[in-house]
């Protein structure tokens, strides 16, 4: 599922086609501790992060230790 999400993000950033990103609305992944992490589907936020050069798995799911 994560691979499909990042493929959708790449497709959106490369072509502007947001249809695959939007299929992830309301979906999430669960980590080993049972914590839910929703997929980022806000196109404005994706654009902002991409423009800042910080659109990565780590930047979206970073935790404070």
HTML snippet that shows the backbone in 3Dmol.js (N, CA, C, O; Angstrom):
<script src="https://3Dmol.org/build/3Dmol-min.js"></script>
<div id="view" style="width:600px;height:400px;position:relative"></div>
<script>
const pdb = `
ATOM      1  N   UNK A   1       0.816  -1.184   0.000  1.00  0.00           N
ATOM      2  CA  UNK A   1       0.000   0.000   0.000  1.00  0.00           C
ATOM      3  C   UNK A   1       0.872   1.266   0.000  1.00  0.00           C
ATOM      4  O   UNK A   1       0.563   2.239  -0.688  1.00  0.00           O
ATOM      5  N   UNK A   2       1.953   1.242   0.770  1.00  0.00           N
ATOM      6  CA  UNK A   2       2.847   2.406   0.792  1.00  0.00           C
ATOM      7  C   UNK A   2       3.481   2.644  -0.578  1.00  0.00           C
ATOM      8  O   UNK A   2       3.621   3.784  -1.019  1.00  0.00           O
ATOM      9  N   UNK A   3       3.858   1.567  -1.234  1.00  0.00           N
ATOM     10  CA  UNK A   3       4.434   1.695  -2.571  1.00  0.00           C
ATOM     11  C   UNK A   3       3.443   2.316  -3.539  1.00  0.00           C
ATOM     12  O   UNK A   3       3.813   3.165  -4.350  1.00  0.00           O
ATOM     13  N   UNK A   4       2.193   1.900  -3.461  1.00  0.00           N
ATOM     14  CA  UNK A   4       1.150   2.463  -4.323  1.00  0.00           C
ATOM     15  C   UNK A   4       0.949   3.950  -4.030  1.00  0.00           C
ATOM     16  O   UNK A   4       0.754   4.753  -4.942  1.00  0.00           O
ATOM     17  N   UNK A   5       1.000   4.301  -2.752  1.00  0.00           N
ATOM     18  CA  UNK A   5       0.837   5.703  -2.370  1.00  0.00           C
ATOM     19  C   UNK A   5       1.968   6.552  -2.953  1.00  0.00           C
ATOM     20  O   UNK A   5       1.709   7.593  -3.558  1.00  0.00           O
ATOM     21  N   UNK A   6       3.210   6.120  -2.778  1.00  0.00           N
ATOM     22  CA  UNK A   6       4.336   6.911  -3.272  1.00  0.00           C
ATOM     23  C   UNK A   6       4.356   6.959  -4.788  1.00  0.00           C
ATOM     24  O   UNK A   6       4.801   7.949  -5.370  1.00  0.00           O
ATOM     25  N   UNK A   7       3.882   5.906  -5.436  1.00  0.00           N
ATOM     26  CA  UNK A   7       3.737   5.949  -6.893  1.00  0.00           C
ATOM     27  C   UNK A   7       2.715   7.025  -7.270  1.00  0.00           C
ATOM     28  O   UNK A   7       2.933   7.785  -8.213  1.00  0.00           O
ATOM     29  N   UNK A   8       1.612   7.088  -6.541  1.00  0.00           N
ATOM     30  CA  UNK A   8       0.580   8.096  -6.788  1.00  0.00           C
ATOM     31  C   UNK A   8       1.131   9.507  -6.583  1.00  0.00           C
ATOM     32  O   UNK A   8       0.826  10.416  -7.355  1.00  0.00           O
ATOM     33  N   UNK A   9       1.941   9.686  -5.544  1.00  0.00           N
ATOM     34  CA  UNK A   9       2.560  10.986  -5.277  1.00  0.00           C
ATOM     35  C   UNK A   9       3.483  11.369  -6.427  1.00  0.00           C
ATOM     36  O   UNK A   9       3.438  12.499  -6.913  1.00  0.00           O
ATOM     37  N   UNK A  10       4.320  10.430  -6.863  1.00  0.00           N
ATOM     38  CA  UNK A  10       5.228  10.700  -7.976  1.00  0.00           C
ATOM     39  C   UNK A  10       4.459  11.043  -9.246  1.00  0.00           C
ATOM     40  O   UNK A  10       4.832  11.969  -9.965  1.00  0.00           O
ATOM     41  N   UNK A  11       3.397  10.311  -9.525  1.00  0.00           N
ATOM     42  CA  UNK A  11       2.578  10.578 -10.701  1.00  0.00           C
ATOM     43  C   UNK A  11       1.983  11.984 -10.628  1.00  0.00           C
ATOM     44  O   UNK A  11       1.989  12.717 -11.617  1.00  0.00           O
ATOM     45  N   UNK A  12       1.478  12.352  -9.469  1.00  0.00           N
ATOM     46  CA  UNK A  12       0.912  13.692  -9.291  1.00  0.00           C
ATOM     47  C   UNK A  12       1.974  14.765  -9.506  1.00  0.00           C
ATOM     48  O   UNK A  12       1.744  15.734 -10.229  1.00  0.00           O
ATOM     49  N   UNK A  13       3.107  14.596  -8.896  1.00  0.00           N
ATOM     50  CA  UNK A  13       4.166  15.611  -9.015  1.00  0.00           C
ATOM     51  C   UNK A  13       4.706  15.693 -10.430  1.00  0.00           C
ATOM     52  O   UNK A  13       5.092  16.772 -10.880  1.00  0.00           O
ATOM     53  N   UNK A  14       4.739  14.557 -11.149  1.00  0.00           N
ATOM     54  CA  UNK A  14       5.284  14.556 -12.508  1.00  0.00           C
ATOM     55  C   UNK A  14       4.282  15.026 -13.557  1.00  0.00           C
ATOM     56  O   UNK A  14       4.672  15.638 -14.552  1.00  0.00           O
ATOM     57  N   UNK A  15       2.984  14.744 -13.346  1.00  0.00           N
ATOM     58  CA  UNK A  15       1.993  14.996 -14.395  1.00  0.00           C
ATOM     59  C   UNK A  15       0.850  15.911 -13.979  1.00  0.00           C
ATOM     60  O   UNK A  15       0.146  16.447 -14.835  1.00  0.00           O
ATOM     61  N   UNK A  16       0.657  16.098 -12.672  1.00  0.00           N
ATOM     62  CA  UNK A  16      -0.483  16.873 -12.197  1.00  0.00           C
ATOM     63  C   UNK A  16      -1.750  16.049 -12.045  1.00  0.00           C
ATOM     64  O   UNK A  16      -2.782  16.578 -11.634  1.00  0.00           O
ATOM     65  N   UNK A  17      -1.691  14.759 -12.369  1.00  0.00           N
ATOM     66  CA  UNK A  17      -2.849  13.866 -12.240  1.00  0.00           C
ATOM     67  C   UNK A  17      -2.997  13.460 -10.778  1.00  0.00           C
ATOM     68  O   UNK A  17      -2.197  12.683 -10.257  1.00  0.00           O
ATOM     69  N   UNK A  18      -4.025  13.990 -10.122  1.00  0.00           N
ATOM     70  CA  UNK A  18      -4.221  13.731  -8.693  1.00  0.00           C
ATOM     71  C   UNK A  18      -5.164  12.564  -8.410  1.00  0.00           C
ATOM     72  O   UNK A  18      -5.411  12.245  -7.247  1.00  0.00           O
ATOM     73  N   UNK A  19      -5.690  11.927  -9.439  1.00  0.00           N
ATOM     74  CA  UNK A  19      -6.724  10.912  -9.238  1.00  0.00           C
ATOM     75  C   UNK A  19      -6.262   9.759  -8.351  1.00  0.00           C
ATOM     76  O   UNK A  19      -7.029   9.281  -7.516  1.00  0.00           O
ATOM     77  N   UNK A  20      -5.045   9.317  -8.515  1.00  0.00           N
ATOM     78  CA  UNK A  20      -4.561   8.197  -7.695  1.00  0.00           C
ATOM     79  C   UNK A  20      -4.291   8.624  -6.260  1.00  0.00           C
ATOM     80  O   UNK A  20      -4.532   7.853  -5.331  1.00  0.00           O
ATOM     81  N   UNK A  21      -3.796   9.838  -6.067  1.00  0.00           N
ATOM     82  CA  UNK A  21      -3.576  10.342  -4.701  1.00  0.00           C
ATOM     83  C   UNK A  21      -4.905  10.392  -3.958  1.00  0.00           C
ATOM     84  O   UNK A  21      -4.989   9.990  -2.798  1.00  0.00           O
ATOM     85  N   UNK A  22      -5.924  10.877  -4.619  1.00  0.00           N
ATOM     86  CA  UNK A  22      -7.215  11.067  -3.961  1.00  0.00           C
ATOM     87  C   UNK A  22      -7.885   9.749  -3.570  1.00  0.00           C
ATOM     88  O   UNK A  22      -8.791   9.748  -2.737  1.00  0.00           O
ATOM     89  N   UNK A  23      -7.458   8.626  -4.157  1.00  0.00           N
ATOM     90  CA  UNK A  23      -8.015   7.331  -3.744  1.00  0.00           C
ATOM     91  C   UNK A  23      -7.556   6.947  -2.345  1.00  0.00           C
ATOM     92  O   UNK A  23      -8.107   6.024  -1.745  1.00  0.00           O
ATOM     93  N   UNK A  24      -6.554   7.643  -1.820  1.00  0.00           N
ATOM     94  CA  UNK A  24      -6.041   7.350  -0.481  1.00  0.00           C
ATOM     95  C   UNK A  24      -6.716   8.171   0.611  1.00  0.00           C
ATOM     96  O   UNK A  24      -6.379   8.026   1.786  1.00  0.00           O
ATOM     97  N   UNK A  25      -7.661   9.031   0.243  1.00  0.00           N
ATOM     98  CA  UNK A  25      -8.388   9.810   1.255  1.00  0.00           C
ATOM     99  C   UNK A  25      -9.078   8.885   2.240  1.00  0.00           C
ATOM    100  O   UNK A  25      -9.766   7.941   1.851  1.00  0.00           O
ATOM    101  N   UNK A  26      -8.886   9.170   3.524  1.00  0.00           N
ATOM    102  CA  UNK A  26      -9.508   8.381   4.574  1.00  0.00           C
ATOM    103  C   UNK A  26      -8.801   7.069   4.883  1.00  0.00           C
ATOM    104  O   UNK A  26      -9.236   6.330   5.766  1.00  0.00           O
ATOM    105  N   UNK A  27      -7.723   6.768   4.174  1.00  0.00           N
ATOM    106  CA  UNK A  27      -6.980   5.531   4.416  1.00  0.00           C
ATOM    107  C   UNK A  27      -5.747   5.837   5.258  1.00  0.00           C
ATOM    108  O   UNK A  27      -5.308   6.982   5.360  1.00  0.00           O
ATOM    109  N   UNK A  28      -5.214   4.808   5.844  1.00  0.00           N
ATOM    110  CA  UNK A  28      -4.074   4.977   6.740  1.00  0.00           C
ATOM    111  C   UNK A  28      -3.281   3.676   6.800  1.00  0.00           C
ATOM    112  O   UNK A  28      -3.746   2.626   6.357  1.00  0.00           O
ATOM    113  N   UNK A  29      -2.084   3.768   7.354  1.00  0.00           N
ATOM    114  CA  UNK A  29      -1.272   2.597   7.672  1.00  0.00           C
ATOM    115  C   UNK A  29      -1.162   2.535   9.185  1.00  0.00           C
ATOM    116  O   UNK A  29      -1.313   3.545   9.872  1.00  0.00           O
ATOM    117  N   UNK A  30      -0.900   1.360   9.688  1.00  0.00           N
ATOM    118  CA  UNK A  30      -0.743   1.140  11.130  1.00  0.00           C
ATOM    119  C   UNK A  30       0.678   0.674  11.382  1.00  0.00           C
ATOM    120  O   UNK A  30       1.154  -0.266  10.746  1.00  0.00           O
ATOM    121  N   UNK A  31       1.359   1.339  12.319  1.00  0.00           N
ATOM    122  CA  UNK A  31       2.733   0.947  12.610  1.00  0.00           C
ATOM    123  C   UNK A  31       2.762  -0.223  13.593  1.00  0.00           C
ATOM    124  O   UNK A  31       1.717  -0.715  14.019  1.00  0.00           O
ATOM    125  N   UNK A  32       3.958  -0.657  13.943  1.00  0.00           N
ATOM    126  CA  UNK A  32       4.130  -1.823  14.807  1.00  0.00           C
ATOM    127  C   UNK A  32       3.554  -1.624  16.199  1.00  0.00           C
ATOM    128  O   UNK A  32       3.254  -2.595  16.892  1.00  0.00           O
ATOM    129  N   UNK A  33       3.396  -0.365  16.615  1.00  0.00           N
ATOM    130  CA  UNK A  33       2.822  -0.066  17.924  1.00  0.00           C
ATOM    131  C   UNK A  33       1.304   0.105  17.870  1.00  0.00           C
ATOM    132  O   UNK A  33       0.663   0.388  18.883  1.00  0.00           O
ATOM    133  N   UNK A  34       0.744  -0.069  16.677  1.00  0.00           N
ATOM    134  CA  UNK A  34      -0.696   0.063  16.521  1.00  0.00           C
ATOM    135  C   UNK A  34      -1.176   1.484  16.256  1.00  0.00           C
ATOM    136  O   UNK A  34      -2.380   1.739  16.227  1.00  0.00           O
ATOM    137  N   UNK A  35      -0.237   2.412  16.063  1.00  0.00           N
ATOM    138  CA  UNK A  35      -0.608   3.803  15.804  1.00  0.00           C
ATOM    139  C   UNK A  35      -0.970   3.982  14.328  1.00  0.00           C
ATOM    140  O   UNK A  35      -0.269   3.491  13.443  1.00  0.00           O
ATOM    141  N   UNK A  36      -2.062   4.682  14.079  1.00  0.00           N
ATOM    142  CA  UNK A  36      -2.521   4.939  12.718  1.00  0.00           C
ATOM    143  C   UNK A  36      -1.883   6.200  12.163  1.00  0.00           C
ATOM    144  O   UNK A  36      -1.767   7.216  12.849  1.00  0.00           O
ATOM    145  N   UNK A  37      -1.474   6.113  10.912  1.00  0.00           N
ATOM    146  CA  UNK A  37      -0.916   7.254  10.198  1.00  0.00           C
ATOM    147  C   UNK A  37      -1.698   7.431   8.914  1.00  0.00           C
ATOM    148  O   UNK A  37      -1.578   6.621   7.995  1.00  0.00           O
ATOM    149  N   UNK A  38      -2.503   8.489   8.840  1.00  0.00           N
ATOM    150  CA  UNK A  38      -3.284   8.717   7.625  1.00  0.00           C
ATOM    151  C   UNK A  38      -2.378   9.142   6.467  1.00  0.00           C
ATOM    152  O   UNK A  38      -1.346   9.783   6.668  1.00  0.00           O
ATOM    153  N   UNK A  39      -2.782   8.774   5.267  1.00  0.00           N
ATOM    154  CA  UNK A  39      -2.068   9.212   4.078  1.00  0.00           C
ATOM    155  C   UNK A  39      -2.366  10.686   3.839  1.00  0.00           C
ATOM    156  O   UNK A  39      -3.512  11.119   3.956  1.00  0.00           O
ATOM    157  N   UNK A  40      -1.346  11.448   3.508  1.00  0.00           N
ATOM    158  CA  UNK A  40      -1.513  12.855   3.166  1.00  0.00           C
ATOM    159  C   UNK A  40      -2.103  12.935   1.767  1.00  0.00           C
ATOM    160  O   UNK A  40      -1.501  12.467   0.801  1.00  0.00           O
ATOM    161  N   UNK A  41      -3.283  13.531   1.667  1.00  0.00           N
ATOM    162  CA  UNK A  41      -3.937  13.673   0.362  1.00  0.00           C
ATOM    163  C   UNK A  41      -4.299  15.123   0.058  1.00  0.00           C
ATOM    164  O   UNK A  41      -4.911  15.400  -0.974  1.00  0.00           O
ATOM    165  N   UNK A  42      -3.937  16.038   0.927  1.00  0.00           N
ATOM    166  CA  UNK A  42      -4.181  17.460   0.697  1.00  0.00           C
ATOM    167  C   UNK A  42      -3.193  17.926  -0.378  1.00  0.00           C
ATOM    168  O   UNK A  42      -1.995  18.048  -0.120  1.00  0.00           O
ATOM    169  N   UNK A  43      -3.706  18.183  -1.575  1.00  0.00           N
ATOM    170  CA  UNK A  43      -2.836  18.508  -2.699  1.00  0.00           C
ATOM    171  C   UNK A  43      -2.045  19.793  -2.466  1.00  0.00           C
ATOM    172  O   UNK A  43      -0.898  19.894  -2.902  1.00  0.00           O
ATOM    173  N   UNK A  44      -2.626  20.754  -1.801  1.00  0.00           N
ATOM    174  CA  UNK A  44      -1.905  21.983  -1.479  1.00  0.00           C
ATOM    175  C   UNK A  44      -0.721  21.714  -0.573  1.00  0.00           C
ATOM    176  O   UNK A  44       0.357  22.277  -0.763  1.00  0.00           O
ATOM    177  N   UNK A  45      -0.923  20.860   0.405  1.00  0.00           N
ATOM    178  CA  UNK A  45       0.167  20.516   1.326  1.00  0.00           C
ATOM    179  C   UNK A  45       1.234  19.692   0.609  1.00  0.00           C
ATOM    180  O   UNK A  45       2.426  19.888   0.844  1.00  0.00           O
ATOM    181  N   UNK A  46       0.821  18.784  -0.254  1.00  0.00           N
ATOM    182  CA  UNK A  46       1.783  17.997  -1.043  1.00  0.00           C
ATOM    183  C   UNK A  46       2.620  18.942  -1.909  1.00  0.00           C
ATOM    184  O   UNK A  46       3.840  18.800  -1.990  1.00  0.00           O
ATOM    185  N   UNK A  47       1.957  19.904  -2.552  1.00  0.00           N
ATOM    186  CA  UNK A  47       2.681  20.880  -3.374  1.00  0.00           C
ATOM    187  C   UNK A  47       3.657  21.692  -2.527  1.00  0.00           C
ATOM    188  O   UNK A  47       4.798  21.917  -2.933  1.00  0.00           O
ATOM    189  N   UNK A  48       3.211  22.129  -1.357  1.00  0.00           N
ATOM    190  CA  UNK A  48       4.061  22.937  -0.479  1.00  0.00           C
ATOM    191  C   UNK A  48       5.297  22.154  -0.048  1.00  0.00           C
ATOM    192  O   UNK A  48       6.414  22.670  -0.105  1.00  0.00           O
ATOM    193  N   UNK A  49       5.099  20.923   0.379  1.00  0.00           N
ATOM    194  CA  UNK A  49       6.223  20.095   0.820  1.00  0.00           C
ATOM    195  C   UNK A  49       7.166  19.780  -0.332  1.00  0.00           C
ATOM    196  O   UNK A  49       8.386  19.779  -0.170  1.00  0.00           O
ATOM    197  N   UNK A  50       6.584  19.512  -1.499  1.00  0.00           N
ATOM    198  CA  UNK A  50       7.407  19.238  -2.673  1.00  0.00           C
ATOM    199  C   UNK A  50       8.243  20.441  -3.069  1.00  0.00           C
ATOM    200  O   UNK A  50       9.417  20.301  -3.410  1.00  0.00           O
ATOM    201  N   UNK A  51       7.646  21.617  -3.026  1.00  0.00           N
ATOM    202  CA  UNK A  51       8.375  22.847  -3.369  1.00  0.00           C
ATOM    203  C   UNK A  51       9.490  23.134  -2.376  1.00  0.00           C
ATOM    204  O   UNK A  51      10.525  23.696  -2.735  1.00  0.00           O
ATOM    205  N   UNK A  52       9.275  22.744  -1.128  1.00  0.00           N
ATOM    206  CA  UNK A  52      10.291  22.951  -0.090  1.00  0.00           C
ATOM    207  C   UNK A  52      11.372  21.877  -0.124  1.00  0.00           C
ATOM    208  O   UNK A  52      12.374  21.977   0.584  1.00  0.00           O
ATOM    209  N   UNK A  53      11.168  20.846  -0.948  1.00  0.00           N
ATOM    210  CA  UNK A  53      12.164  19.774  -1.047  1.00  0.00           C
ATOM    211  C   UNK A  53      12.149  18.816   0.116  1.00  0.00           C
ATOM    212  O   UNK A  53      13.147  18.145   0.380  1.00  0.00           O
ATOM    213  N   UNK A  54      11.023  18.739   0.824  1.00  0.00           N
ATOM    214  CA  UNK A  54      10.959  17.870   1.990  1.00  0.00           C
ATOM    215  C   UNK A  54       9.845  16.824   1.888  1.00  0.00           C
ATOM    216  O   UNK A  54       9.364  16.326   2.906  1.00  0.00           O
ATOM    217  N   UNK A  55       9.446  16.501   0.685  1.00  0.00           N
ATOM    218  CA  UNK A  55       8.396  15.510   0.506  1.00  0.00           C
ATOM    219  C   UNK A  55       9.037  14.131   0.483  1.00  0.00           C
ATOM    220  O   UNK A  55       9.544  13.684  -0.545  1.00  0.00           O
ATOM    221  N   UNK A  56       9.007  13.467   1.632  1.00  0.00           N
ATOM    222  CA  UNK A  56       9.568  12.126   1.762  1.00  0.00           C
ATOM    223  C   UNK A  56       8.797  11.382   2.835  1.00  0.00           C
ATOM    224  O   UNK A  56       8.082  11.984   3.636  1.00  0.00           O
ATOM    225  N   UNK A  57       8.949  10.073   2.843  1.00  0.00           N
ATOM    226  CA  UNK A  57       8.295   9.258   3.858  1.00  0.00           C
ATOM    227  C   UNK A  57       8.695   9.745   5.248  1.00  0.00           C
ATOM    228  O   UNK A  57       7.855   9.892   6.136  1.00  0.00           O
ATOM    229  N   UNK A  58       9.990   9.991   5.418  1.00  0.00           N
ATOM    230  CA  UNK A  58      10.492  10.391   6.733  1.00  0.00           C
ATOM    231  C   UNK A  58       9.906  11.730   7.173  1.00  0.00           C
ATOM    232  O   UNK A  58       9.577  11.909   8.346  1.00  0.00           O
ATOM    233  N   UNK A  59       9.775  12.660   6.245  1.00  0.00           N
ATOM    234  CA  UNK A  59       9.260  13.971   6.644  1.00  0.00           C
ATOM    235  C   UNK A  59       7.786  13.922   6.991  1.00  0.00           C
ATOM    236  O   UNK A  59       7.315  14.699   7.821  1.00  0.00           O
ATOM    237  N   UNK A  60       7.053  13.015   6.362  1.00  0.00           N
ATOM    238  CA  UNK A  60       5.627  12.907   6.635  1.00  0.00           C
ATOM    239  C   UNK A  60       5.339  12.120   7.898  1.00  0.00           C
ATOM    240  O   UNK A  60       4.297  12.318   8.524  1.00  0.00           O
ATOM    241  N   UNK A  61       6.240  11.236   8.284  1.00  0.00           N
ATOM    242  CA  UNK A  61       5.960  10.331   9.404  1.00  0.00           C
ATOM    243  C   UNK A  61       7.021  10.424  10.493  1.00  0.00           C
ATOM    244  O   UNK A  61       7.233   9.468  11.238  1.00  0.00           O
ATOM    245  N   UNK A  62       7.683  11.568  10.588  1.00  0.00           N
ATOM    246  CA  UNK A  62       8.717  11.745  11.609  1.00  0.00           C
ATOM    247  C   UNK A  62       8.094  11.778  12.988  1.00  0.00           C
ATOM    248  O   UNK A  62       6.981  12.271  13.173  1.00  0.00           O
ATOM    249  N   UNK A  63       8.821  11.251  13.946  1.00  0.00           N
ATOM    250  CA  UNK A  63       8.382  11.263  15.333  1.00  0.00           C
ATOM    251  C   UNK A  63       9.415  11.982  16.175  1.00  0.00           C
ATOM    252  O   UNK A  63      10.611  11.958  15.883  1.00  0.00           O
ATOM    253  N   UNK A  64       8.941  12.603  17.196  1.00  0.00           N
ATOM    254  CA  UNK A  64       9.850  13.226  18.156  1.00  0.00           C
ATOM    255  C   UNK A  64      10.179  12.180  19.202  1.00  0.00           C
ATOM    256  O   UNK A  64       9.277  11.597  19.804  1.00  0.00           O
ATOM    257  N   UNK A  65      11.459  11.937  19.423  1.00  0.00           N
ATOM    258  CA  UNK A  65      11.886  10.893  20.381  1.00  0.00           C
ATOM    259  C   UNK A  65      11.752  11.375  21.806  1.00  0.00           C
ATOM    260  O   UNK A  65      12.063  10.636  22.740  1.00  0.00           O
TER     261      UNK A  65
END
`;
const viewer = $3Dmol.createViewer("view");
viewer.addModel(pdb, "pdb");
viewer.setStyle({}, {cartoon: {color: "spectrum"}});
viewer.zoomTo();
viewer.render();
</script>
